[in-house]
Amino acid sequence: MNENKFPIPHLNLDENKKLLEKEGEERCADWLARFPEKVVSTEERRDAEKEIMEFEGFIINFEKTHSLSELNKIIDLNPEDSPNHPLREPARLALIPIVTLISTLKNETDISEEKLKELKSKYMILSRAVGMINKNKVDHNR
């Protein structure tokens, strides 16, 4: 994979843009080759009820285990310290199976668009409480 730093000084803007696009396409192709997206046809999709119940359980367990109000109070945090944060890091890790399950529901089950949207909004409440670190601040709005 080409690890050039852009822009390359001796190239004009259009040439740099083409190189960036090519590198992006190469990275995308590499990612898809290593992690192919599982495609399940409409006829093969299974009933979503079991996963929906599992999802609801994850949400309830998250809210019992992690205080959303305490997570929302975390404002100053640099990326180097975040893996050791006693409140935020366990909550961040607890989001991983939830977002994985959303993907499974979307791609492998017969879940309706309305129900998927409802579950995603529940997930986003948790995700925003954990927040994203940006310039040593925890952004709770993304």
Sequence and secondary structure as in RCSB ss.txt:
>XXXX:A:sequence
MNENKFPIPHLNLDENKKLLEKEGEERCADWLARFPEKVVSTEERRDAEKEIMEFEGFIINFEKTHSLSELNKII
DLNPEDSPNHPLREPARLALIPIVTLISTLKNETDISEEKLKELKSKYMILSRAVGMINKNKVDHNR
>XXXX:A:secstr
     SS TTS HHHHHHHHHHHHHHHHHHHHHHS      GGG B SHHHHHHHHHHHHHHHHHS HHHHHH  
B  TTTGGG TTHHHHHHHHHHHHHHHHHHHHHB   HHHHHHHHHHHHHHHHHH EEETTEEE   
